[in-house]
Amino acid sequence: MADEYGLQLARASWKDAEKGSTPWELKATKRTHADGQPGNFKIYRKYHEKLQSEGGRYGFAVYRIRGRGCQVLDTTTVAASRLPTVRWHGGGDHRDTQQAKISISDVF
């Protein structure tokens, strides 16, 4: 995604990259998990709020396993302020914040 969208990688707890002064968070999910369930993107409230306040964007990618690697099936980008409504819940304790799951169909 960095190459596709012209991003510079910039590791921080709340962002993965930048384009100019715009921070980006990159998210990827497998289209279908081994148990047949569709993939979803996990976002974390504290980081989302920071990204949103900084006018940031998300880059989303959907992939499938192909041989020993993976094949990116589709990518898209969404302003953090334009994400679909999410329901925050526990599960992000390892990041000291709440998390939400966004379905593939909600961003593609």
DSSP file (Angstrom, degrees, kcal/mol; ACC not computed):
  #  RESIDUE AA STRUCTURE BP1 BP2  ACC     N-H-->O    O-->H-N    N-H-->O    O-->H-N    TCO  KAPPA ALPHA  PHI   PSI    X-CA   Y-CA   Z-CA
    1    1 A M     >        0   0    0      0, 0.0     4,-2.6     0, 0.0     6,-0.3   0.000 360.0 360.0 360.0 -33.7    0.0    0.0    0.0
    2    2 A A  H  >> +     0   0    0      1,-0.2     5,-2.9     2,-0.2     4,-0.6   0.937 360.0  40.3 -57.7 -46.3    2.9    2.4    0.7
    3    3 A D  H >45S+     0   0    0      3,-0.2     3,-0.7     2,-0.2    -1,-0.2   0.926 114.1  53.2 -66.8 -44.5    4.0    2.2   -2.9
    4    4 A E  H 345S+     0   0    0      1,-0.2    -2,-0.2     2,-0.1    -1,-0.2   0.865 120.5  31.5 -60.4 -38.4    0.4    2.3   -4.3
    5    5 A Y  H 3<5S-     0   0    0     -4,-2.6    -1,-0.2     2,-0.0    -2,-0.2   0.334 110.5-113.2-105.3   6.7   -0.5    5.4   -2.4
    6    6 A G  T <<5 +     0   0    0     -3,-0.7     2,-0.2    -4,-0.6    -3,-0.2   0.905  59.3 162.7  66.6  43.2    2.9    7.1   -2.4
    7    7 A L      < -     0   0    0     -5,-2.9     2,-0.5    -6,-0.3    12,-0.2  -0.628  37.7-139.5 -97.9 152.6    3.4    6.8    1.4
    8    8 A Q  E     -A   18   0A   0     10,-3.0    10,-2.2    -2,-0.2     2,-0.1  -0.952  31.4-117.3-105.3 125.6    6.5    7.1    3.5
    9    9 A L  E     +A   17   0A   0     -2,-0.5     8,-0.3     8,-0.2     2,-0.2  -0.390  38.1 172.4 -64.2 137.9    6.6    4.5    6.3
   10   10 A A        -     0   0    0      6,-2.5     2,-0.3    14,-0.1    14,-0.1  -0.720  21.2-147.4-149.9  88.7    6.6    6.2    9.8
   11   11 A R        +     0   0    0     -2,-0.2     2,-0.3     3,-0.1     5,-0.2  -0.430  36.8 138.5 -69.2 125.9    6.2    3.8   12.6
   12   12 A A        -     0   0    0      3,-1.7     3,-0.4    -2,-0.3    -2,-0.1  -0.937  65.0-100.7-153.2 165.9    4.3    5.1   15.7
   13   13 A S  S    S+     0   0    0     -2,-0.3    34,-0.1     1,-0.2     3,-0.1   0.803 121.7  32.8 -63.1 -27.4    1.7    3.5   17.9
   14   14 A W  S    S+     0   0    0      1,-0.1     2,-0.3    32,-0.1    -1,-0.2   0.450 121.6  36.6-112.7  -2.8   -1.1    5.3   16.1
   15   15 A K        -     0   0    0     -3,-0.4    -3,-1.7    -5,-0.1    10,-0.3  -0.992  46.4-164.7-148.7 154.7    0.1    5.5   12.5
   16   16 A D  S    S+     0   0    0      8,-2.8    -6,-2.5    -2,-0.3     2,-0.3   0.623  74.7   0.3-109.0 -22.0    2.0    3.4   10.0
   17   17 A A  E     -AB   9  24A   0      7,-2.1     7,-3.1    -8,-0.3     2,-0.3  -0.934  56.8-137.9-158.2 173.9    2.8    5.9    7.4
   18   18 A E  E     -AB   8  23A   0    -10,-2.2   -10,-3.0    -2,-0.3     2,-0.4  -0.985   4.3-161.9-141.8 151.5    2.6    9.5    6.2
   19   19 A K  E >  S- B   0  22A   0      3,-2.3     3,-1.9    -2,-0.3     2,-0.4  -0.908  78.6 -46.7-131.6 105.8    1.9   11.3    2.9
   20   20 A G  T 3  S-     0   0    0     -2,-0.4   -12,-0.1     1,-0.3     0, 0.0  -0.585 124.4 -25.1  64.6-125.6    3.1   14.9    3.3
   21   21 A S  T 3  S+     0   0    0     -2,-0.4    -1,-0.3    -3,-0.1    35,-0.0   0.338 115.8 105.6 -98.4   7.2    1.7   15.9    6.7
   22   22 A T  E <   -B   19   0A   0     -3,-1.9    -3,-2.3    34,-0.0     2,-0.2  -0.783  63.6-141.8 -93.1 120.2   -1.2   13.4    6.6
   23   23 A P  E     -B   18   0A   0      0, 0.0    34,-2.2     0, 0.0     2,-0.4  -0.517  16.8-161.1 -77.9 147.8   -0.8   10.4    8.9
   24   24 A W  E     -Bc  17  57A   0     -7,-3.1    -8,-2.8    32,-0.2    -7,-2.1  -0.974  12.7-156.4-129.6 142.7   -2.0    7.0    7.6
   25   25 A E  E     - c   0  58A   0     32,-2.2    34,-2.5    -2,-0.4     2,-0.5  -0.983  18.2-148.3-113.8 130.0   -2.9    3.8    9.4
   26   26 A L  E     - c   0  59A   0     -2,-0.5     2,-0.4    32,-0.2    34,-0.2  -0.865  17.0-178.6-105.9 130.9   -2.7    0.7    7.2
   27   27 A K  E     - c   0  60A   0     32,-3.2    34,-1.9    -2,-0.5     2,-0.3  -0.973   2.9-179.5-129.4 140.7   -5.0   -2.3    7.8
   28   28 A A  E     - c   0  61A   0     -2,-0.4     2,-0.3    32,-0.2    34,-0.2  -0.985   0.7-179.3-138.4 149.7   -5.2   -5.7    6.1
   29   29 A T  E     - c   0  62A   0     32,-1.9    34,-2.2    -2,-0.3     2,-0.3  -0.995  33.6-108.6-146.1 150.3   -7.4   -8.7    6.5
   30   30 A K  E     - c   0  63A   0     -2,-0.3     9,-0.3    32,-0.2    34,-0.2  -0.596  30.4-129.9 -73.0 137.0   -7.7  -12.1    4.9
   31   31 A R  S    S+     0   0    0     32,-3.0     8,-2.1    -2,-0.3     2,-0.4   0.925  91.5   9.6 -56.6 -48.1  -10.8  -12.3    2.7
   32   32 A T  B    S-E   38   0B   0     31,-0.3    -1,-0.2     6,-0.3     5,-0.1  -0.994  78.7-135.2-137.7 128.5  -12.0  -15.5    4.3
   33   33 A H    >   -     0   0    0      4,-3.2     3,-2.4    -2,-0.4     6,-0.0  -0.285  35.4 -98.7 -75.9 166.6  -10.5  -17.2    7.4
   34   34 A A  T 3  S+     0   0    0      1,-0.3    -1,-0.1     2,-0.1    -2,-0.0   0.792 124.2  57.5 -56.8 -30.8   -9.8  -20.9    7.5
   35   35 A D  T 3  S-     0   0    0      2,-0.1    -1,-0.3     1,-0.1    -2,-0.0   0.403 121.7-106.6 -83.5   4.8  -13.1  -21.5    9.4
   36   36 A G  S <  S+     0   0    0     -3,-2.4    -2,-0.1     1,-0.3    -1,-0.1   0.333  77.3 133.5  90.6  -7.9  -15.0  -19.9    6.6
   37   37 A Q        -     0   0    0      1,-0.1    -4,-3.2    -5,-0.1    -1,-0.3  -0.507  61.3-108.7 -76.2 144.2  -15.8  -16.6    8.4
   38   38 A P  B     -E   32   0B   0      0, 0.0    -6,-0.3     0, 0.0    -7,-0.1  -0.371  36.3-108.8 -69.3 151.8  -15.2  -13.4    6.5
   39   39 A G        -     0   0    0     -8,-2.1    65,-0.9    -9,-0.3     2,-0.3  -0.231  33.8-167.0 -72.1 168.0  -12.2  -11.2    7.5
   40   40 A N  E     -F  103   0C   0     63,-0.2     2,-0.4   -12,-0.1    63,-0.2  -0.977  21.4-114.3-152.2 160.6  -12.6   -7.9    9.3
   41   41 A F  E     -F  102   0C   0     61,-3.0    61,-2.8    -2,-0.3     2,-0.5  -0.835  24.4-146.6 -99.9 133.8  -10.4   -4.9   10.1
   42   42 A K  E     -F  101   0C   0     -2,-0.4     2,-0.3    59,-0.2    59,-0.2  -0.875  18.1-178.9-102.1 128.6   -9.6   -4.2   13.8
   43   43 A I  E     -F  100   0C   0     57,-2.5    57,-2.2    -2,-0.5     2,-0.5  -0.911  19.7-134.8-122.8 156.1   -9.2   -0.6   14.8
   44   44 A Y  E  >  -F   99   0C   0     -2,-0.3     4,-3.1    55,-0.2    55,-0.2  -0.933  11.1-136.6-117.8 130.3   -8.3    0.8   18.3
   45   45 A R  H  > S+     0   0    0     53,-2.5     4,-3.0    -2,-0.5     5,-0.2   0.879 100.5  49.1 -54.1 -51.4  -10.2    3.7   19.8
   46   46 A K  H  > S+     0   0    0     52,-0.3     4,-1.6     1,-0.2    -1,-0.2   0.909 117.6  41.7 -58.4 -43.6   -7.3    5.7   21.2
   47   47 A Y  H  > S+     0   0    0     -3,-0.2     4,-2.7     2,-0.2    -1,-0.2   0.876 113.4  52.9 -72.8 -38.1   -5.3    5.4   17.9
   48   48 A H  H  X S+     0   0    0     -4,-3.1     4,-3.0     2,-0.2     5,-0.2   0.932 108.5  50.2 -62.2 -45.4   -8.4    6.1   15.8
   49   49 A E  H  X S+     0   0    0     -4,-3.0     4,-2.4    -5,-0.2    -1,-0.2   0.893 112.5  47.0 -62.0 -39.6   -9.2    9.3   17.8
   50   50 A K  H  X S+     0   0    0     -4,-1.6     4,-1.5    -5,-0.2    -1,-0.2   0.936 113.5  48.2 -65.5 -46.9   -5.6   10.5   17.3
   51   51 A L  H  <>S+     0   0    0     -4,-2.7     5,-3.1     1,-0.2    -2,-0.2   0.914 113.3  48.2 -60.0 -43.5   -5.7    9.7   13.6
   52   52 A Q  H ><5S+     0   0    0     -4,-3.0     3,-1.6     1,-0.2    -1,-0.2   0.917 109.7  51.2 -64.7 -44.1   -9.0   11.4   13.2
   53   53 A S  H 3<5S+     0   0    0     -4,-2.4    -1,-0.2     1,-0.3    -2,-0.2   0.769 109.7  51.6 -66.4 -24.3   -7.9   14.6   15.1
   54   54 A E  T 3<5S-     0   0    0     -4,-1.5    -1,-0.3    -3,-0.2    -2,-0.2   0.348 118.7-110.6 -92.1   5.1   -4.8   14.8   12.9
   55   55 A G  T < 5 +     0   0    0     -3,-1.6    -3,-0.2    -4,-0.1    -2,-0.1   0.819  63.6 164.7  72.1  31.3   -6.9   14.6    9.7
   56   56 A G      < -     0   0    0     -5,-3.1    24,-2.6    -6,-0.2    25,-0.4  -0.087  27.9-138.0 -81.8 177.0   -5.5   11.1    8.9
   57   57 A R  E     -cD  24  79A   0    -34,-2.2   -32,-2.2    22,-0.3     2,-0.4  -0.901   6.5-133.3-131.6 157.5   -6.5    8.3    6.6
   58   58 A Y  E     -cD  25  78A   0     20,-3.2    20,-2.1    -2,-0.3     2,-0.5  -0.901   9.9-155.0-106.8 142.4   -6.8    4.5    6.6
   59   59 A G  E     -cD  26  77A   0    -34,-2.5   -32,-3.2    -2,-0.4     2,-0.4  -0.989  17.1-164.9-112.2 124.2   -5.5    2.3    3.9
   60   60 A F  E     -cD  27  76A   0     16,-2.9    16,-2.0    -2,-0.5     2,-0.4  -0.898   7.8-176.1-113.0 138.4   -7.4   -1.0    3.7
   61   61 A A  E     -cD  28  75A   0    -34,-1.9   -32,-1.9    -2,-0.4     2,-0.4  -0.994  11.6-158.6-133.0 141.2   -6.3   -4.1    1.9
   62   62 A V  E     +cD  29  74A   0     12,-2.4    11,-3.0    -2,-0.4    12,-1.4  -0.968  23.9 171.7-115.7 133.6   -8.0   -7.5    1.4
   63   63 A Y  E     -cD  30  72A   0    -34,-2.2   -32,-3.0    -2,-0.4     2,-0.3  -0.849  22.5-149.9-135.5 169.5   -5.8  -10.5    0.6
   64   64 A R  E     - D   0  71A   0      7,-1.8     7,-3.0    -2,-0.3     2,-0.3  -0.974  34.1-100.4-136.7 154.5   -5.9  -14.2    0.2
   65   65 A I  E     - D   0  70A   0     -2,-0.3     2,-0.4     5,-0.2     5,-0.3  -0.558  38.3-177.6 -73.4 135.2   -3.2  -16.8    0.7
   66   66 A R  E >   - D   0  69A   0      3,-2.2     3,-2.1    -2,-0.3     2,-0.2  -0.909  57.4 -53.5-139.2 105.8   -1.6  -17.9   -2.5
   67   67 A G  T 3  S-     0   0    0     -2,-0.4    -1,-0.0     1,-0.3    -2,-0.0  -0.462 120.6 -20.6  62.4-126.4    1.1  -20.6   -2.3
   68   68 A R  T 3  S+     0   0    0     -2,-0.2    -1,-0.3    -3,-0.1     2,-0.1   0.431 137.5  39.6 -92.3  -0.3    3.7  -19.5    0.3
   69   69 A G  E <  S-D   66   0A   0     -3,-2.1    -3,-2.2    -5,-0.0     2,-0.3  -0.287  85.3 -98.6-123.8-152.0    2.7  -15.8    0.0
   70   70 A C  E     -D   65   0A   0     -5,-0.3     2,-0.5    -2,-0.1    -5,-0.2  -0.967  14.9-140.3-138.9 156.6   -0.4  -13.7   -0.4
   71   71 A Q  E     -D   64   0A   0     -7,-3.0    -7,-1.8    -2,-0.3     2,-0.5  -0.975  19.6-134.5-118.0 121.1   -2.2  -12.0   -3.2
   72   72 A V  E     -D   63   0A   0     -2,-0.5    -9,-0.3    -9,-0.2     3,-0.1  -0.648  21.3-175.5 -75.3 123.2   -3.7   -8.6   -2.6
   73   73 A L  E     -     0   0A   0    -11,-3.0     2,-0.3    -2,-0.5   -10,-0.2   0.806  61.2 -13.0 -90.6 -34.5   -7.2   -8.6   -4.0
   74   74 A D  E     -D   62   0A   0    -12,-1.4   -12,-2.4     2,-0.0    -1,-0.3  -0.976  53.6-162.5-165.1 152.1   -8.2   -5.0   -3.4
   75   75 A T  E     +D   61   0A   0     -2,-0.3     2,-0.3   -14,-0.2   -14,-0.2  -0.958  12.3 169.5-135.1 157.0   -7.2   -1.8   -1.6
   76   76 A T  E     -D   60   0A   0    -16,-2.0   -16,-2.9    -2,-0.3     2,-0.4  -0.964  21.7-135.5-155.7 167.2   -9.0    1.4   -0.8
   77   77 A T  E     -D   59   0A   0     -2,-0.3     2,-0.4   -18,-0.2   -18,-0.2  -0.984  17.4-177.0-131.5 143.5   -8.5    4.4    1.3
   78   78 A V  E     -D   58   0A   0    -20,-2.1   -20,-3.2    -2,-0.4     2,-0.1  -1.000  32.0-112.6-140.8 135.1  -10.9    6.2    3.7
   79   79 A A  E >   -D   57   0A   0     -2,-0.4     3,-2.2   -22,-0.2   -22,-0.3  -0.438  30.1-123.7 -62.2 140.3  -10.5    9.4    5.7
   80   80 A A  G >  S+     0   0    0    -24,-2.6     3,-1.0     1,-0.3   -28,-0.2   0.834 113.1  57.1 -57.0 -32.1  -10.6    8.5    9.4
   81   81 A S  G 3  S+     0   0    0    -25,-0.4    -1,-0.3     1,-0.2   -24,-0.1   0.587 103.7  55.0 -74.5  -9.6  -13.5   10.9    9.9
   82   82 A R  G <  S+     0   0    0     -3,-2.2    -1,-0.2     2,-0.0    -2,-0.2   0.233  74.1 127.5-110.7  11.9  -15.5    8.9    7.3
   83   83 A L    <   -     0   0    0     -3,-1.0     3,-0.1    -4,-0.2    24,-0.1  -0.330  69.5 -98.4 -63.6 151.1  -15.4    5.4    8.7
   84   84 A P        -     0   0    0      0, 0.0    -1,-0.1     0, 0.0     2,-0.1  -0.283  55.9 -77.0 -63.2 159.8  -18.7    3.7    9.2
   85   85 A T        -     0   0    0     -3,-0.1     2,-0.3     1,-0.0    -3,-0.0  -0.367  58.3-161.6 -58.3 132.1  -20.2    3.9   12.6
   86   86 A V        -     0   0    0     -3,-0.1     2,-0.6    -2,-0.1    16,-0.1  -0.816  18.8-130.8-118.1 158.5  -18.4    1.4   14.9
   87   87 A R        -     0   0    0     -2,-0.3    14,-0.4    14,-0.3     2,-0.2  -0.941  25.0-145.9-108.6 114.0  -19.3   -0.3   18.2
   88   88 A W        +     0   0    0     -2,-0.6     2,-0.3    12,-0.1    12,-0.2  -0.557  30.3 156.5 -78.8 141.2  -16.4    0.0   20.6
   89   89 A H  B     -G   99   0C   0     10,-2.3    10,-2.8    -2,-0.2     3,-0.3  -0.915  44.0 -76.0-151.3 175.5  -15.9   -2.9   23.0
   90   90 A G  S    S+     0   0    0     -2,-0.3     9,-0.3     8,-0.2    -1,-0.2   0.060  83.4  92.3 -63.7-175.0  -13.2   -4.6   25.1
   91   91 A G        +     0   0    0      7,-0.1     3,-0.3     6,-0.1    -1,-0.2   0.240  68.1  84.5 107.0 -12.4  -10.6   -6.7   23.5
   92   92 A G    > > +     0   0    0      5,-0.4     3,-2.5    -3,-0.3     5,-1.4   0.105  49.7 120.8-103.7  21.5   -8.0   -4.0   23.0
   93   93 A D  G > 5 +     0   0    0      1,-0.3     3,-1.8     2,-0.2    -1,-0.2   0.835  66.3  63.3 -55.8 -35.0   -6.6   -4.4   26.5
   94   94 A H  G 3 5S+     0   0    0     -3,-0.3    -1,-0.3     1,-0.3    -2,-0.1   0.676 110.7  40.2 -65.5 -13.6   -3.2   -5.2   25.1
   95   95 A R  G < 5S-     0   0    0     -3,-2.5    -1,-0.3     2,-0.3    -2,-0.2   0.230 115.1-116.6-114.5  10.3   -3.2   -1.7   23.7
   96   96 A D  T < 5S+     0   0    0     -3,-1.8     2,-0.3    -4,-0.2    -3,-0.2   0.878  85.0  76.6  57.9  42.5   -4.8   -0.1   26.7
   97   97 A T  S   <S-     0   0    0     -5,-1.4    -5,-0.4   -52,-0.0    -2,-0.3  -0.957  84.6 -85.4-162.6 174.7   -7.9    0.9   24.7
   98   98 A Q        -     0   0    0     -2,-0.3   -53,-2.5    -7,-0.1   -52,-0.3  -0.490  38.9-148.7 -86.3 162.8  -11.1   -0.4   23.2
   99   99 A Q  E     -FG  44  89C   0    -10,-2.8   -10,-2.3    -9,-0.3     2,-0.3  -0.868   8.7-162.5-127.9 164.9  -11.4   -2.0   19.8
  100  100 A A  E     -F   43   0C   0    -57,-2.2   -57,-2.5    -2,-0.3     2,-0.4  -0.976  14.2-136.7-140.9 153.3  -13.9   -2.2   17.0
  101  101 A K  E     -F   42   0C   0    -14,-0.4     2,-0.5    -2,-0.3   -14,-0.3  -0.939  13.1-161.4-113.5 135.8  -14.2   -4.5   14.0
  102  102 A I  E     -F   41   0C   0    -61,-2.8   -61,-3.0    -2,-0.4     2,-0.1  -0.965  18.6-129.1-117.4 127.4  -15.1   -3.3   10.6
  103  103 A S  E >>  -F   40   0C   0     -2,-0.5     3,-1.1   -63,-0.2     4,-0.6  -0.367  19.9-117.8 -73.8 154.8  -16.4   -5.7    8.0
  104  104 A I  H >> S+     0   0    0    -65,-0.9     4,-1.7     1,-0.3     3,-1.5   0.907 114.7  57.1 -55.8 -44.0  -14.9   -5.8    4.5
  105  105 A S  H 34 S+     0   0    0      1,-0.3    -1,-0.3     2,-0.2   -65,-0.0   0.701  96.4  65.0 -65.7 -18.7  -18.2   -4.8    3.0
  106  106 A D  H <4 S+     0   0    0     -3,-1.1    -1,-0.3     1,-0.2    -2,-0.2   0.699 114.6  28.0 -77.0 -18.4  -18.3   -1.6    5.1
  107  107 A V  H <<        0   0    0     -3,-1.5    -2,-0.2    -4,-0.6    -1,-0.2   0.566 360.0 360.0-117.1 -12.9  -15.3   -0.1    3.5
  108  108 A F     <        0   0    0     -4,-1.7    -3,-0.2   -32,-0.1    -2,-0.1   0.381 360.0 360.0-112.2 360.0  -15.4   -1.7    0.0
